[in-house]
Each structure stands twice: as C-alpha cells, then as structure tokens.
Amino acid sequence: MIAKTTRSAFVSLVLGFCLCSCNTTELAQDNPENSEPENSEIVEAPQMGMDQIPATAMNVQYLEIVTLEVDATCSALEAMHAVNFGEPLPGFGNARTAALAGGGMLGVRGPLRPDEEPVVRPYLLVDDIDASVQAAEAAGAQIALPPMEMPGQGKFAIYILGGIEHGLWMR
C-alpha cells in the first residue's frame, strides 16, 4: 500500500511538472470540460531571465524527496534530467544527492523513522534562521524541527504551515 502511494505521489509530481509546461489551450483540447469560455483571454505570466531575478528572490538550497523507492526515483530523475546522483551521504540522512542550478542540492532518501511519510520538502535559503523561524511561527506555522546545526553545511529547520512541510536553511 505505501509503495503504491509512493509511486502515485511520484507520478503526480512528474505529471505536475509536465502539466506546468502545457498551456491551457492544450489542456482544453485534451478535455473539453476544461476548456475556457470562447470570449476569455489567456493572460500569460511574464517570463523572467536569470539576469532579471531580483536580489531578494528565494533560493532553494536543498530539495529533499523522501521516498520508499530511492533508487527508482534517482534513476528516473537521472534519465529525465541528465544528472548523476552520488552515493548515500550519512550527514544528509543517507540521501543520494545531485546538484541544482544556483549551488543547491536535490537529495533523495528513505524515511528516517517508521512514521515518516513520503514528502517533497524544499529548504529555502535564509540569512537569519532564528528570525525566519519566528516569522513562520507568527504566521501560524508549527515548528516541526527547530534550528539544528549540520556540521560543515549550516543550520536547518522544518515548519508545517497549511498542511505542507517547509524547510529553512542558513549557510
């Protein structure tokens, strides 16, 4: 049951990436129920080049995928994105990692506790992790893991807001 759920979650993730690259006209052609009214105008979001990203833009330092199918997930991502995942890193919960653009990493690991569910958790880079955790709490977040030192990597924390797990990372 859990392996089936993990596969379904991964398929949903992949489909989500695929759907994001489609426009609404393509979706409407595939499913008439999703079609836009004839008089509506599709407004596209402005495209932003890497040189146009403001200094205050968010940066994913670490994107963590927790799954029961680590090797299959790594193999699929390697095939789709022409990257290589390394050997398990003990300091990262035995995650196999690959580089992200901008200097971050993507890590794929198995659950660390019997009750840990599969999840995709982004860790956004912050300048002050303590202030960021306080801001998350003020916004109504539950702190799942307070700031914790990761030797040689910085500090990280996890909070839950709106049923979604979020990570913070300070170098």
C-alpha positions as CSV (number, residue, x, y, z in Angstrom):
1,M,0.0,0.0,0.0
2,I,2.7,2.5,0.9
3,A,4.8,1.6,-2.1
4,K,1.8,2.2,-4.3
5,T,1.1,5.5,-2.6
6,T,4.8,6.5,-3.2
7,R,4.5,5.6,-6.9
8,S,1.3,7.6,-7.1
9,A,2.9,10.6,-5.4
10,F,5.9,10.4,-7.8
11,V,3.7,10.1,-10.8
12,S,1.7,13.1,-9.6
13,L,4.9,15.0,-9.2
14,V,6.1,14.1,-12.7
15,L,2.7,14.9,-14.2
16,G,2.6,18.2,-12.3
17,F,5.9,19.2,-14.0
18,C,4.6,18.1,-17.3
19,L,1.3,20.0,-16.9
20,C,3.2,23.1,-15.9
21,S,4.9,23.1,-19.3
22,C,1.5,22.8,-21.2
23,N,-0.7,25.8,-22.0
24,T,-4.4,25.9,-21.2
25,T,-5.3,25.5,-24.8
26,E,-3.5,22.1,-25.0
27,L,-5.3,21.0,-21.8
28,A,-8.7,22.2,-23.2
29,Q,-8.1,20.1,-26.4
30,D,-7.4,17.0,-24.3
31,N,-10.5,17.5,-22.1
32,P,-13.5,19.7,-23.3
33,E,-14.7,20.1,-19.7
34,N,-11.5,22.1,-19.0
35,S,-12.0,24.5,-22.0
36,E,-12.0,28.2,-21.5
37,P,-15.1,30.2,-22.4
38,E,-14.7,31.4,-26.0
39,N,-14.6,35.1,-25.0
40,S,-12.0,34.7,-22.3
41,E,-8.4,35.8,-22.9
42,I,-5.5,33.8,-21.7
43,V,-3.0,36.0,-19.8
44,E,0.5,34.5,-19.6
45,A,2.8,35.2,-16.7
46,P,5.7,37.4,-17.6
47,Q,8.9,35.4,-18.3
48,M,12.0,36.3,-16.3
49,G,15.5,35.6,-17.3
50,M,18.1,34.6,-14.7
51,D,19.7,38.1,-15.1
52,Q,16.4,39.7,-14.1
53,I,15.8,37.8,-10.9
54,P,15.8,40.4,-8.0
55,A,18.4,40.0,-5.2
56,T,15.5,39.2,-2.9
57,A,14.4,36.2,-4.9
58,M,14.0,32.9,-2.9
59,N,16.7,30.3,-3.5
60,V,16.2,26.6,-2.9
61,Q,19.3,25.4,-1.1
62,Y,18.1,21.8,-0.7
63,L,15.2,20.0,-2.2
64,E,14.5,16.8,-0.3
65,I,12.5,13.9,-1.6
66,V,11.6,11.2,1.0
67,T,10.5,8.0,-0.7
68,L,10.4,4.3,-0.2
69,E,11.9,3.9,-3.7
70,V,15.1,5.8,-3.5
71,D,17.0,4.0,-6.4
72,A,14.0,4.1,-8.7
73,T,13.4,7.8,-8.0
74,C,17.1,8.6,-8.6
75,S,17.2,6.6,-11.8
76,A,14.1,8.3,-13.2
77,L,15.5,11.8,-12.4
78,E,18.9,10.9,-13.9
79,A,17.2,9.7,-17.1
80,M,14.9,12.8,-17.3
81,H,17.4,15.5,-16.4
82,A,20.9,14.0,-17.4
83,V,22.2,14.3,-13.8
84,N,24.1,11.9,-11.6
85,F,23.2,11.1,-8.0
86,G,26.1,10.2,-5.7
87,E,26.4,7.6,-3.0
88,P,24.3,8.0,0.2
89,L,25.6,10.8,2.5
90,P,25.3,9.9,6.2
91,G,25.2,13.6,7.2
92,F,22.1,14.0,5.0
93,G,20.2,11.0,6.3
94,N,21.8,8.8,3.7
95,A,20.3,10.9,0.9
96,R,21.8,10.4,-2.6
97,T,22.3,13.9,-3.9
98,A,22.6,15.8,-7.2
99,A,23.5,19.4,-7.9
100,L,20.8,22.1,-8.5
101,A,21.4,25.2,-10.6
102,G,22.4,28.0,-8.3
103,G,24.5,25.9,-6.0
104,G,21.9,24.0,-4.1
105,M,21.3,20.2,-4.0
106,L,18.5,17.7,-4.5
107,G,18.5,14.8,-2.1
108,V,16.6,11.6,-2.3
109,R,16.4,9.4,0.8
110,G,14.3,6.8,2.5
111,P,12.3,7.6,5.7
112,L,14.4,8.0,8.8
113,R,11.6,6.9,11.2
114,P,8.8,4.4,10.9
115,D,6.1,7.2,10.9
116,E,7.8,9.4,8.3
117,E,5.7,9.7,5.2
118,P,6.9,10.3,1.7
119,V,7.3,14.0,1.1
120,V,8.9,16.6,-1.2
121,R,10.3,19.3,1.0
122,P,12.1,22.5,-0.2
123,Y,14.6,24.2,2.1
124,L,14.7,27.8,1.2
125,L,17.9,29.7,1.9
126,V,17.6,32.4,4.6
127,D,20.0,34.9,6.1
128,D,18.8,34.5,9.7
129,I,17.2,31.2,10.5
130,D,16.1,32.2,14.0
131,A,14.3,35.2,12.7
132,S,12.8,33.1,9.9
133,V,11.5,30.5,12.3
134,Q,10.0,33.3,14.5
135,A,8.3,34.7,11.4
136,A,6.9,31.3,10.5
137,E,5.5,30.9,14.0
138,A,4.0,34.3,13.9
139,A,2.3,33.3,10.6
140,G,0.7,30.3,12.4
141,A,3.2,27.6,11.5
142,Q,4.0,24.6,13.7
143,I,7.8,24.2,14.2
144,A,8.4,20.5,13.5
145,L,12.2,20.8,13.9
146,P,13.8,23.9,15.5
147,P,17.1,25.2,14.0
148,M,19.7,22.5,14.1
149,E,23.4,22.6,13.2
150,M,24.6,20.4,10.3
151,P,28.4,20.4,10.6
152,G,30.0,22.0,7.6
153,Q,26.7,22.8,6.0
154,G,25.0,25.4,8.2
155,K,21.7,25.2,10.1
156,F,18.3,24.0,9.0
157,A,14.8,23.9,10.4
158,I,11.4,22.5,9.4
159,Y,8.0,24.0,9.9
160,I,4.5,23.0,8.9
161,L,2.0,25.6,7.5
162,G,-1.2,24.8,5.8
163,G,-0.5,21.1,6.0
164,I,2.7,21.5,4.0
165,E,6.2,20.9,5.3
166,H,8.7,23.6,4.5
167,G,12.4,23.8,5.3
168,L,14.7,26.7,6.0
169,W,18.5,26.6,5.5
170,M,21.1,29.1,6.6
171,R,24.7,28.7,5.4
